[in-house]
Amino acid sequence: MRILYDLGIRLYYLLILVVSPFNIKARQWIRGRKGLIDKIAGAIDSSTPLIWFHCSSLGEFEQGRPLMESIRQRQPGTTILLTFYSPSGYKIRKDYPGADHIFYLPLDTRKNARRFLELLNIEKAYFVKYEFWYHLLKGLKTHNIPVYLVSGIFRKKQVFFRPWGKWYRKILECFDHLFVQQQSSLDLLESIGIRNVSLAGDTRFDRVQAIVHGVKEDPRFIAFTGSSPTIVAGSTWPPDEELLVRYINNTERPVKWIIVPHEIHEPGITRLAGQIQKRSQRYTALKEKELPQTDVIIVDTIGILSSLYQYGKVAYIGGGFGKGIHNTLEAATFGMPVIFGPNYQKFQEAVDLVSTNAAFPVHDYEGFEAILSGLLDNPVSIENSGQSARKLVQFNLGATEQILDRTLNQPKNN
């Protein structure tokens, strides 16, 4: 089975290489790994003890971030290495000040894993949510380096729980401890004999709470919103924007809109701006004197969405008409009802928000129009739903401290 795994890794690399001339993310993936081990060797002193965090992309980074920042507070001199699998995560967070070194993850071959681990003096490692790389994890175990899975989620359809998944379970056995988000995940792992598991919850709740405490106001958005109810639409895709634009163009309600597309590409921004018949501005070209008369701000930059929810009464979260919704917790922690498309069931926090009437899934424009108009016409409903959202976040705080209390002072295995 390991031979098949190795073959799959190499075939995947070849596929990325073949499509890289035509796909920017594939090209970034290949370029980011060119000479990677040598770059790491030149940047990191092999005698320096460090803690390694690995995240697939941005979502996982947000789950690892509160752990890294809490380690900084507890042990200020700790050196932190952060790796990403995805170009989108690396590109946006390559200058993150909470880590001392940030790189792509080397391709998981036996040779790469051996060189990577022999170069570094890793005290312990944290893999976030879904990352299961056989050679790297096996190497950590061989070097007696404690390694933990944090904010993990497991489902019955995963290969670990299939009749033919015995070899893949060896990957899970490399972890010293697995911290999972849900009781169902814990039960699944125990059903296959994995018992070094704790129900710790999702560290993103701690992260979004920190955002609220650290948020700063932007007078431009205060001038823009005025006394009008504001809808903040985050991480939107074209199917989401079809609903939003139709509502914006047809409503007579005095509503303001902040739209933050998931992909900040000029053609998409231009298309969106051209479809909106109300007065709109781009964030990067705001005319401050015109803000009180502006109906829509299109945010054509990255990194500020989480702070924009403070100006909203209702949030719309994109992605629900595609593979799945994006981060709902950033909106929920500001105490506002959340609307999203139908594909949300894989996200436990979204399921919980729906069950407490803090979030509302919609399947089409008619459903979206009914939910949003109903909320805007009933401020009490907005308040009650917002309180439910805030309470859910408050109830789920504490995963970061639980994980670090159990792992931070644990030495290398003997």
C-alpha positions as CSV (number, residue, x, y, z in Angstrom):
1,M,0.0,0.0,0.0
2,R,2.9,2.4,0.7
3,I,4.1,1.8,-2.9
4,L,0.6,2.9,-4.1
5,Y,0.8,6.0,-1.8
6,D,4.2,6.9,-3.2
7,L,3.0,6.4,-6.8
8,G,0.0,8.6,-6.1
9,I,2.2,11.4,-4.7
10,R,4.4,11.3,-7.8
11,L,1.5,11.2,-10.2
12,Y,-0.1,14.1,-8.4
13,Y,3.1,16.1,-8.8
14,L,3.2,15.3,-12.5
15,L,-0.4,16.4,-12.9
16,I,0.3,19.7,-11.2
17,L,3.4,20.1,-13.4
18,V,1.4,19.4,-16.6
19,V,-1.3,21.9,-15.8
20,S,1.0,24.6,-14.3
21,P,1.5,26.5,-17.6
22,F,-2.2,27.0,-17.8
23,N,-3.2,27.4,-14.1
24,I,-1.7,30.1,-11.9
25,K,-2.2,28.2,-8.6
26,A,-0.6,25.1,-10.0
27,R,2.3,27.3,-11.3
28,Q,2.7,28.8,-7.8
29,W,2.6,25.3,-6.3
30,I,5.4,24.1,-8.5
31,R,7.6,27.3,-8.2
32,G,7.1,27.4,-4.4
33,R,8.7,23.9,-4.1
34,K,11.6,24.5,-6.4
35,G,14.8,24.1,-4.4
36,L,12.6,24.2,-1.2
37,I,14.7,22.0,1.0
38,D,17.8,24.0,0.2
39,K,16.0,27.2,1.0
40,I,14.9,25.9,4.3
41,A,18.4,24.8,5.1
42,G,19.8,28.2,4.3
43,A,17.2,30.0,6.4
44,I,16.9,28.0,9.6
45,D,19.8,27.2,12.0
46,S,19.7,23.5,12.6
47,S,20.7,23.9,16.2
48,T,17.7,26.2,17.0
49,P,14.8,24.3,18.7
50,L,11.5,25.1,17.1
51,I,7.8,24.3,17.0
52,W,6.4,23.3,13.7
53,F,2.8,24.2,12.6
54,H,1.5,22.8,9.3
55,C,-1.7,24.1,7.7
56,S,-3.2,23.2,4.3
57,S,-4.5,26.7,3.5
58,L,-6.1,29.8,5.0
59,G,-9.0,28.2,6.8
60,E,-6.6,25.9,8.6
61,F,-4.3,28.8,9.3
62,E,-7.0,30.5,11.2
63,Q,-7.4,27.4,13.4
64,G,-3.6,27.2,14.0
65,R,-3.2,30.9,14.5
66,P,-4.6,31.2,18.1
67,L,-2.2,28.3,19.1
68,M,0.8,30.1,17.6
69,E,-0.1,33.4,19.2
70,S,-0.8,31.8,22.6
71,I,2.6,30.1,22.5
72,R,4.2,33.5,21.8
73,Q,2.5,34.8,24.9
74,R,3.5,31.9,27.1
75,Q,7.0,31.3,25.8
76,P,8.1,34.5,24.0
77,G,11.5,33.1,22.9
78,T,10.0,30.1,21.0
79,T,10.9,29.8,17.3
80,I,7.9,28.9,15.2
81,L,8.0,27.3,11.7
82,L,4.8,27.5,9.7
83,T,4.2,25.6,6.5
84,F,1.4,25.6,3.9
85,Y,0.4,23.1,1.4
86,S,-1.7,25.5,-0.7
87,P,-0.4,28.5,-2.7
88,S,-3.4,30.6,-1.6
89,G,-2.5,30.1,2.1
90,Y,1.2,30.8,1.5
91,K,0.7,33.8,-0.7
92,I,-1.6,35.6,1.7
93,R,0.2,34.7,5.0
94,K,3.9,34.5,3.9
95,D,4.6,37.6,6.0
96,Y,2.6,36.6,9.0
97,P,4.6,38.0,12.0
98,G,3.5,35.3,14.4
99,A,5.9,32.8,12.8
100,D,9.7,33.1,12.4
101,H,9.9,31.0,9.2
102,I,7.2,30.4,6.6
103,F,7.5,27.9,3.8
104,Y,5.6,25.6,1.5
105,L,5.3,22.0,2.7
106,P,7.8,19.8,0.9
107,L,6.3,17.1,-1.3
108,D,5.7,14.1,0.9
109,T,8.3,11.7,-0.5
110,R,10.5,9.5,1.8
111,K,13.6,11.4,0.7
112,N,12.1,14.9,1.2
113,A,10.8,13.9,4.6
114,R,14.1,12.5,5.7
115,R,16.0,15.6,4.6
116,F,13.5,18.0,6.0
117,L,13.4,16.4,9.5
118,E,17.2,15.9,9.6
119,L,17.7,19.6,8.8
120,L,15.6,20.9,11.7
121,N,15.5,20.7,15.5
122,I,11.8,20.2,15.9
123,E,10.6,20.0,19.5
124,K,7.0,19.3,18.6
125,A,4.6,19.6,15.7
126,Y,1.0,20.6,15.2
127,F,-0.9,19.5,12.1
128,V,-4.2,21.3,11.6
129,K,-7.6,19.6,10.8
130,Y,-7.1,17.4,7.7
131,E,-3.4,17.1,7.1
132,F,-2.2,13.4,6.9
133,W,1.2,13.0,5.2
134,Y,2.6,9.5,5.7
135,H,6.3,10.1,5.3
136,L,6.5,13.3,7.3
137,L,4.3,11.9,10.1
138,K,6.2,8.6,10.1
139,G,9.5,10.5,10.3
140,L,8.3,12.6,13.2
141,K,7.4,9.4,15.1
142,T,10.8,7.8,14.2
143,H,12.6,10.9,15.5
144,N,10.6,10.7,18.7
145,I,9.1,14.2,18.1
146,P,5.6,14.7,19.6
147,V,3.0,15.5,16.9
148,Y,-0.6,16.5,17.4
149,L,-3.6,16.9,15.3
150,V,-5.7,20.0,16.3
151,S,-9.3,20.9,15.4
152,G,-9.6,17.6,13.6
153,I,-12.8,16.4,12.0
154,F,-13.5,12.8,10.9
155,R,-16.3,11.4,8.8
156,K,-17.4,7.8,8.0
157,K,-16.6,8.2,4.3
158,Q,-12.9,8.8,5.0
159,V,-10.5,6.0,4.0
160,F,-9.5,5.4,7.6
161,F,-13.0,3.9,8.3
162,R,-13.3,1.8,5.2
163,P,-12.7,-2.0,5.3
164,W,-9.6,-1.4,3.1
165,G,-8.3,1.4,5.2
166,K,-6.0,-0.5,7.6
167,W,-2.8,0.8,6.1
168,Y,-4.0,4.4,6.3
169,R,-4.8,4.0,10.0
170,K,-1.1,3.7,10.5
171,I,-0.9,7.4,9.6
172,L,-3.3,8.2,12.5
173,E,-1.1,6.1,14.8
174,C,1.8,8.5,14.3
175,F,0.0,11.2,16.2
176,D,0.7,11.4,20.0
177,H,-2.7,12.9,20.5
178,L,-5.6,14.0,18.3
179,F,-7.8,16.9,19.4
180,V,-11.1,16.8,17.6
181,Q,-14.0,19.2,17.2
182,Q,-17.0,16.8,17.5
183,Q,-18.1,13.8,19.6
184,S,-18.8,12.0,16.4
185,S,-15.2,12.3,15.4
186,L,-14.0,10.9,18.7
187,D,-16.5,8.0,18.4
188,L,-15.3,7.1,14.9
189,L,-11.6,7.1,16.0
190,E,-12.4,4.9,19.0
191,S,-14.3,2.5,16.7
192,I,-11.0,1.7,14.9
193,G,-8.9,1.5,18.1
194,I,-7.6,5.1,18.2
195,R,-8.0,6.1,21.8
196,N,-5.5,8.9,22.3
197,V,-8.2,11.4,21.4
198,S,-9.8,14.4,23.2
199,L,-12.9,16.4,22.4
200,A,-11.4,19.9,22.5
201,G,-13.6,21.9,20.0
202,D,-12.6,24.3,17.3
203,T,-9.8,26.8,17.9
204,R,-11.4,29.2,15.5
205,F,-13.8,30.3,18.2
206,D,-10.9,31.6,20.2
207,R,-9.5,33.3,17.1
208,V,-12.7,35.2,16.2
209,Q,-13.1,36.3,19.8
210,A,-9.7,37.8,19.6
211,I,-10.7,39.6,16.4
212,V,-13.5,41.4,18.3
213,H,-11.2,42.5,21.1
214,G,-8.7,43.8,18.7
215,V,-10.9,45.4,16.0
216,K,-10.4,49.1,15.1
217,E,-13.0,51.4,13.6
218,D,-12.5,52.9,10.2
219,P,-14.2,56.4,10.0
220,R,-14.8,55.9,6.3
221,F,-17.2,53.0,6.9
222,I,-18.9,54.8,9.7
223,A,-19.6,57.7,7.3
224,F,-20.7,55.1,4.7
225,T,-23.2,53.2,7.0
226,G,-24.6,56.2,8.9
227,S,-27.9,55.1,10.4
228,S,-28.8,52.7,7.6
229,P,-28.8,48.9,8.3
230,T,-25.8,47.3,6.5
231,I,-25.4,43.9,5.0
232,V,-21.9,42.6,4.9
233,A,-21.4,39.9,2.3
234,G,-18.2,38.0,2.8
235,S,-16.2,35.6,0.5
236,T,-18.8,35.8,-2.2
237,W,-18.7,33.8,-5.5
238,P,-20.7,34.6,-8.7
239,P,-23.7,32.5,-7.7
240,D,-23.9,34.4,-4.4
241,E,-23.5,37.7,-6.2
242,E,-26.4,37.0,-8.5
243,L,-28.7,36.9,-5.4
244,L,-27.1,40.0,-3.9
245,V,-27.2,42.1,-7.1
246,R,-30.8,41.2,-7.8
247,Y,-31.9,42.2,-4.4
248,I,-29.8,45.4,-4.4
249,N,-31.2,46.5,-7.8
250,N,-34.8,45.8,-6.8
251,T,-35.2,46.8,-3.2
252,E,-36.4,50.2,-2.1
253,R,-35.2,49.7,1.5
254,P,-32.6,52.2,2.6
255,V,-29.9,49.5,3.0
256,K,-26.1,49.7,2.7
257,W,-24.0,46.9,1.3
258,I,-20.4,45.8,1.8
259,I,-19.4,43.1,-0.6
260,V,-16.1,41.2,-0.3
261,P,-15.6,38.8,-3.2
262,H,-13.6,35.6,-2.5
263,E,-11.5,36.1,-5.6
264,I,-10.0,39.6,-6.0
265,H,-9.6,39.5,-9.8
266,E,-10.1,42.5,-12.0
267,P,-12.5,40.9,-14.4
268,G,-14.7,39.7,-11.5
269,I,-14.7,43.0,-9.7
270,T,-15.4,44.9,-13.0
271,R,-18.3,42.5,-13.8
272,L,-19.8,42.9,-10.3
273,A,-19.5,46.7,-10.3
274,G,-21.1,46.8,-13.7
275,Q,-24.1,44.7,-12.6
276,I,-25.0,46.9,-9.7
277,Q,-27.4,49.7,-10.6
278,K,-27.2,51.5,-7.3
279,R,-24.3,53.9,-6.4
280,S,-21.2,51.9,-5.7
281,Q,-17.5,52.5,-5.0
282,R,-14.4,50.3,-4.8
283,Y,-12.6,50.1,-1.5
284,T,-9.2,50.9,-3.1
285,A,-10.6,54.1,-4.7
286,L,-13.0,55.5,-2.1
287,K,-14.2,59.0,-2.5
288,E,-14.9,59.9,1.1
289,K,-17.1,62.9,0.4
290,E,-19.5,60.6,-1.6
291,L,-19.7,57.9,1.0
292,P,-23.0,59.0,2.6
293,Q,-24.7,58.8,-0.8
294,T,-23.0,55.5,-1.7
295,D,-25.1,52.3,-1.5
296,V,-22.5,49.6,-2.1
297,I,-18.8,49.3,-1.3
298,I,-17.0,46.5,-3.2
299,V,-13.9,45.5,-1.3
300,D,-11.2,44.8,-3.9
301,T,-8.4,43.9,-1.5
302,I,-7.6,41.1,0.9
303,G,-7.2,40.9,4.7
304,I,-9.9,43.2,6.0
305,L,-13.1,41.1,5.9
306,S,-13.0,40.0,9.5
307,S,-13.0,43.7,10.7
308,L,-15.8,44.7,8.4
309,Y,-18.4,42.6,10.2
310,Q,-18.5,45.2,13.0
311,Y,-20.5,47.5,10.6
312,G,-23.2,45.0,9.7
313,K,-26.7,44.1,10.9
314,V,-26.9,41.0,8.8
315,A,-24.1,38.9,7.2
316,Y,-24.2,36.9,4.0
317,I,-21.5,34.2,3.7
318,G,-20.5,33.0,0.3
319,G,-19.6,29.6,-1.0
320,G,-22.9,27.8,-0.2
321,F,-23.8,27.4,-3.8
322,G,-20.5,25.7,-4.5
323,K,-18.3,23.3,-2.5
324,G,-19.3,24.8,0.8
325,I,-19.6,28.0,2.8
326,H,-16.7,30.0,4.1
327,N,-16.1,31.3,7.6
328,T,-19.3,32.0,9.5
329,L,-17.8,32.5,12.9
330,E,-16.2,35.9,12.1
331,A,-19.7,37.3,11.5
332,A,-21.4,35.4,14.4
333,T,-18.9,36.7,17.0
334,F,-20.1,40.2,16.2
335,G,-23.6,39.2,17.1
336,M,-25.5,39.2,13.8
337,P,-27.7,36.7,12.0
338,V,-26.0,34.9,9.1
339,I,-27.4,33.9,5.7
340,F,-25.8,31.4,3.3
341,G,-26.4,28.9,0.5
342,P,-27.5,25.3,0.9
343,N,-24.1,23.6,1.1
344,Y,-23.3,24.0,4.7
345,Q,-23.8,20.6,6.4
346,K,-20.1,19.7,6.5
347,F,-19.5,22.7,8.8
348,Q,-20.5,21.9,12.4
349,E,-20.6,25.6,13.5
350,A,-23.0,26.4,10.6
351,V,-25.2,23.5,11.6
352,D,-25.2,24.7,15.2
353,L,-26.0,28.3,14.1
354,V,-29.0,27.1,12.0
355,S,-30.3,25.0,14.9
356,T,-30.3,28.0,17.2
357,N,-32.0,30.3,14.7
358,A,-28.8,32.4,14.3
359,A,-28.3,31.4,10.7
360,F,-30.6,30.9,7.7
361,P,-29.8,28.7,4.7
362,V,-31.4,29.6,1.4
363,H,-31.7,27.6,-1.8
364,D,-32.7,30.3,-4.3
365,Y,-33.4,34.0,-4.8
366,E,-36.9,33.7,-3.5
367,G,-35.7,32.2,-0.3
368,F,-33.0,34.8,0.1
369,E,-35.4,37.7,-0.5
370,A,-37.9,36.3,2.0
371,I,-35.3,35.8,4.8
372,L,-33.4,39.1,4.3
373,S,-36.6,41.2,4.0
374,G,-38.1,39.4,7.0
375,L,-35.1,40.3,9.1
376,L,-34.9,43.9,7.9
377,D,-38.6,44.4,8.6
378,N,-38.2,43.0,12.2
379,P,-35.3,44.5,14.2
380,V,-36.3,42.3,17.2
381,S,-35.6,39.2,15.0
382,I,-32.2,40.6,14.1
383,E,-31.4,41.2,17.7
384,N,-32.5,37.8,18.9
385,S,-30.7,35.9,16.1
386,G,-27.6,38.0,16.8
387,Q,-27.6,37.2,20.5
388,S,-27.9,33.5,19.6
389,A,-24.9,33.7,17.3
390,R,-22.8,35.5,20.0
391,K,-23.8,33.0,22.7
392,L,-22.7,30.1,20.5
393,V,-19.3,31.6,20.1
394,Q,-19.0,32.3,23.8
395,F,-20.0,28.7,24.7
396,N,-17.3,27.2,22.5
397,L,-14.3,29.2,23.7
398,G,-11.3,27.5,25.3
399,A,-10.0,25.0,22.8
400,T,-6.7,26.8,22.5
401,E,-5.9,26.7,26.2
402,Q,-7.0,23.1,26.5
403,I,-4.7,22.0,23.7
404,L,-1.7,23.9,24.9
405,D,-2.1,23.0,28.5
406,R,-1.8,19.4,27.5
407,T,0.9,19.6,24.9
408,L,3.2,22.6,25.4
409,N,5.3,21.4,28.2
410,Q,5.6,17.8,27.0
411,P,9.2,17.0,26.0
412,K,10.3,14.8,23.2
413,N,9.4,11.2,23.5
414,N,12.0,8.8,24.9
